[in-house]
Amino acid sequence: MKNSSMPRRQHPISVLFFIMKIVKDMIYPLAAFILSTTLREDVHPLWLWGGIALFSAVAIALGALSWLRYVYRLEPNAMHVEYGLIIRKKLSIPRDRVQSVDMSAGIVQRLFGVQKLVIETAGSRKPEVVLSAVSKAEADRIRTAMVKDASDAAVTGAGSGAHDDGQGPSGASAGSADGSAAARPLYRVPTGRILLYSATSGRIFLSLAIIAALYSQFDDWVRNLGLFDPDAWEAVMPSDARGWAWFAAAACAVIWLLGTAVITVKEYGFTIERQGGKLLIRRGLLERKQFSVALERIQAVQVTQNTLRRMFGCASVNLVTFASIKNDGQIHSLLCPLVPVRDIPELLAAFVPEAVWPEDFERPGREALTGYIAFPLAVAAAAAVPGLIWIPGGYGWTALALPAAALLHGVLRFRHAGWRLSNDGIVVRSGGFGVQVAFIPRRRIQWLRTKVSPLQARRKLATLQVVTASSSYAAAWLIRHIPQAKAAELIERLRGRQPSPSLILSPVSANRTDSGSS
Amino acid sequence: MHYPLPDEKIDDAALRVWRTTGWISAAVYAVIVGIVLWLTLRFDWPAWIVSLLAVLAAAAAAVEIAVVPKVRMARIRYAIREDEIDLLHGIIVRKRTLIPMVKIQHVDTKQGPILRRYGLLTVTFSTAAGKHEIPALGAARAEEVQSRIAKLARITDEEL
C-alpha cells in the first residue's frame, strides 16, 4: 500500500476548529481588550472594530497555519503525528498502546461529511490524538489500523493488510457483507427502550440542580438588567405554599421531559457490533458517535440497575475501560443503555464473552447482617434524635423514617451481596436500592486486599476488595463481611498464576468448579 | 489461611521516624491552639472553645506519638515472592494487600527529610490502579528490595 504511510493532513474544514481553539485560548485577553475599549468614554469605534478585525485575521492565519503544520502518518502498527506552530511536537502512538478510538460527527462535521476522531491511550488522562475533521473513509482506515484486534490474523489471515481504504464495515447493516455474519454479532437497542432509559436516568436530578443554579443566576441577572419590572415578575411567581408546590412539580416535570429528550437524542439508534476482537458502539441522533474498543482492553464489565429500572425489569451494561471520555460522567462506558434482565446472559455472550452470567451467587451468611445494618442504623438513629425532639406540631415521629430507611437499605445491601468465582475471574453482586453485578476477569485484577475492622475481627469476618484499572485511577469492588476463611479461599483462587496469553479470547469455560460451600 | 503470612519487618528506626512525625504534628497542633488562645484573649471568645481544642490536640498528639507508631510497627510486614508482593498494614483496620508481580509497572524509592535523617528509604511500586509502598527500609535493604521487584516484575511483560 503505497499511500498508506504518506503524511496526511486533516480535512480543510478542520481549520475552523483550529481557529476556534485559538479563540478559546485567547478569550481572556480578548475580553479584556473589548471591555477596556468599550468602558472608556471617548474611544474611537475604529479602535474596537479594528482590534476585532486584527484579532480575527490573526486567529484565521494561525488556524490555517496550525492546520498546515498538523501532519499525521499511519504505519501498519503505529501512528505518527507532527504538530505545533512554534515548538514542533512529534508524537508516536504504537497500536499496542491504543485503548480506544472514538468517532463522532457534530453539526459542522455533518455539514461537510467528515468525522471527528479521538485516540486514547492508557498513558495519559486526556485523549492522545484528536483529529477534528477527517473523511469517513479515512476515519475508518485509522480506526481499523489502530484498534488492536487479536483475532485479525485468525479471521482474515492477513492481519491489518486486509483493510482497504474506505471499505471498512461502515454501515450498521454491512456487517454480513463478507459472509462471516456469525462472527459479527450486531444489536440495535429499540428506540422505545432508549426512551425508557432516558426517562429513568438518574441524571435528571443532576440537570435539575444545574437548571436551578442557572435559574438563580438568571434571576439576578434579569433583576440587575431591569428588563422586567420586579413587581410584574412577582405576580407571575406563586405566592403561597400550595402555589409553590404546584410550581415546583411543574418545573420538575418540564425538566424531566427536557432531560429525557436530551438523553434520547444522545443515545438514539444505539448499536453494538462486534467484529472479531473489537467492539464498535454507535449512537446519537444529531451527533453520531462511534466508540471502538478492543475486547482485550476491557478491564471489567458491570451490569447496573437503578431502582426505577428494576421496576421495569431492565438493566444497563457498562464497560470499565481506559477511555478517558466519560459517557455518563462515570468511569464506565456504556455497552448497552437498557436491556431486559433475561436477555443479559445472551447479550454478554455475544459481545463480551469473558463475562458469563452465573446461574446463582454465593452469599454471605447471616453473621454478616449485623455488619450491613449496625453502623448505618446507628448513624441514622443519631441523626433522627434532633428531629424527634424539635420537629413541631406532633410530627416528630416522622424523623423515624430515617432509621427505617437505613435499616431497609442495610437489609437490601445484605440481600444483594453475592459473588461467584470461576476459573477465569469473579462476578461480584452488590447494591442497595439498585443492584450492580460486576464481571472481573482474574487477569485484570491489579491488586487484592482483605480488610478486617475491629468489629469484624471479633466475629472472624473480613472484607475482600478486588481492584482493576480504569480511566479514573482505580475501580474497586467489595465483598463485605464474609468469613475470614472464605476471604482467604477467594484470594487463594484469584491470585493463582495468570493464564497464558493464548487463552485471552477463548470462550469462558462452561464447567465452573466452585464448591459453593461456605 | 492457605498460604503463609508475610513475615519480613521494616527497619526498627521507623519507630523513631513516626514518632518524629508525631512530634511535628504536635507542634502544628500547638501553633493552632496558640492562635486560638490569642483570638480568645483578643476578641473575648468563650473559654470553652480553646479548652476543648487544647484537650483534643493533646489527646491527638499523645496518640500520634505514643500509640500509632507502635501499632503501625507491630502490624506492618511484607513479603516479596516470585509472583506477588504481600503486605500487611493498617492501624485500626487490618489490611492485607496482594499485588501480582505482573501488574507492577515501576518501582521507585523516595526519601523525605525525616527518613534521610535516619538513613531510611521508602520503596513505592505502581500498578495501573494506584501506588503501594513498603515504608522505611534501611538503604541497603531498600535497594535490594527495589532491584528484586524490578527483576521479578520484568520477567513477565504482560500488557494492561
Interface residues (C-beta under 8 A of the other chain):
Chain A: D96 Q99 A122 E296 R297 F322 R443 I445 Q446 W447 L448 R449 T450 K451 V452 S453 P454 A457 V467 T468 A469 S470 Y473 A474 A475 A488 E489 I491 E492 R495 R497 Q498 P501
Chain B: M1 H2 Y3 D83 E84 G90 I92 V93 R94 K95 R96 T97 L98 I99 P100 V102 K103 T127 A128 A129 G130 H132 T156 E158 E159 L160
